[in-house]
Amino acid sequence: MSWALSLLSHLSPTTNTPLHSIGLEFYADPKKIPIKAFAHLDSLLVQSGLKNLRQVDIGLFSIPTCPDFVRVQDELSGLRERGCVRCYRLGIKNQRSNRQLTPRISKYEAN
């Protein structure tokens, strides 16, 4: 999370950045990521310099009904209001593909 926040904080809020979509996947337990970090991420992504941003995909290593998954979605309120965020769960251990080292994306969850 810290590298994503650092990178996004260097985008100028006064310059119109031509970025249209961002995809972030966090392969850590959401409980280990401070919940306020997602609020900070939200504030960085709704700044005026990113008005061209149309899609933000955020993958979490969690089941969708997990309270932490729901809290993360709640912290992304600015992106939700713009209608450009989609949160999804990453595959859990028993869903790993035998041919790949990382978990596969299982499905998108509607907000």
C-alpha positions in Angstrom: 0.0 0.0 0.0 2.8 2.4 0.9 4.3 2.3 -2.6 0.9 3.0 -4.2 0.2 5.9 -2.0 3.7 7.3 -2.6 3.4 7.0 -6.4 -0.1 8.5 -6.5 0.8 11.4 -4.2 3.4 12.6 -6.8 0.7 13.2 -9.4 0.0 16.9 -9.5 -3.6 17.8 -8.5 -3.5 20.8 -10.8 -2.3 19.0 -14.0 -4.8 17.1 -16.0 -3.3 13.6 -16.0 -4.4 11.5 -19.0 -4.8 8.4 -16.8 -8.0 6.5 -17.6 -7.8 3.4 -15.4 -5.8 2.0 -12.5 -5.7 -1.6 -11.2 -4.3 -2.4 -7.8 -4.1 -5.8 -6.2 -3.2 -6.3 -2.6 -2.1 -9.9 -1.8 -2.0 -9.2 2.0 -4.7 -9.7 4.5 -6.8 -6.5 4.6 -6.5 -6.6 8.4 -2.8 -6.0 8.0 -3.4 -2.8 5.9 -4.4 0.2 8.0 -8.0 1.0 7.0 -7.3 4.7 6.8 -4.8 3.9 4.1 -7.7 3.2 1.8 -9.3 6.5 2.7 -6.0 8.2 1.8 -6.0 6.2 -1.5 -9.5 7.4 -2.2 -8.6 11.0 -1.6 -5.6 10.8 -4.0 -7.7 9.2 -6.7 -10.5 11.7 -6.6 -8.3 14.8 -6.9 -9.0 17.2 -9.7 -5.9 16.2 -11.7 -7.3 12.8 -12.2 -10.7 13.8 -13.6 -10.0 11.6 -16.7 -9.9 8.5 -14.4 -12.9 6.3 -15.4 -12.1 2.9 -13.8 -10.3 1.9 -10.6 -10.1 -1.9 -9.9 -9.0 -2.9 -6.5 -8.3 -6.6 -5.7 -8.2 -7.8 -2.1 -7.1 -11.1 -0.8 -10.3 -11.6 1.1 -13.8 -13.1 0.9 -16.4 -10.5 -0.1 -18.5 -11.0 3.1 -15.5 -10.4 5.3 -16.0 -7.2 7.5 -12.6 -5.9 6.3 -13.6 -6.2 2.7 -16.8 -4.2 3.4 -14.8 -1.6 5.4 -12.4 -1.1 2.5 -15.3 -0.5 0.2 -16.7 2.0 2.7 -13.4 3.9 2.7 -13.6 4.3 -1.0 -16.6 6.6 -0.9 -15.3 9.3 -3.2 -14.6 6.8 -6.0 -18.0 5.1 -5.4 -19.7 8.5 -5.8 -18.0 8.9 -9.1 -19.1 5.4 -10.1 -15.6 4.3 -11.1 -14.5 1.8 -8.5 -14.8 -2.0 -8.6 -13.6 -4.1 -5.7 -13.1 -7.8 -6.2 -11.6 -10.7 -4.3 -8.4 -12.4 -5.2 -8.4 -16.2 -5.3 -7.8 -18.0 -2.0 -5.3 -20.8 -1.6 -7.6 -23.6 -2.7 -8.4 -21.6 -5.9 -4.8 -21.4 -7.0 -4.0 -22.5 -10.5 -1.4 -25.3 -10.7 0.3 -23.4 -13.5 0.7 -20.1 -11.8 2.5 -19.0 -8.7 0.1 -16.2 -7.7 -3.6 -16.6 -6.9 -6.0 -15.9 -9.8 -8.8 -13.4 -9.8 -11.9 -15.2 -9.0 -14.6 -12.7 -9.9 -15.7 -9.1 -9.6 -18.1 -8.1 -6.8 -20.8 -5.6 -7.5 -20.8 -2.5 -5.3 
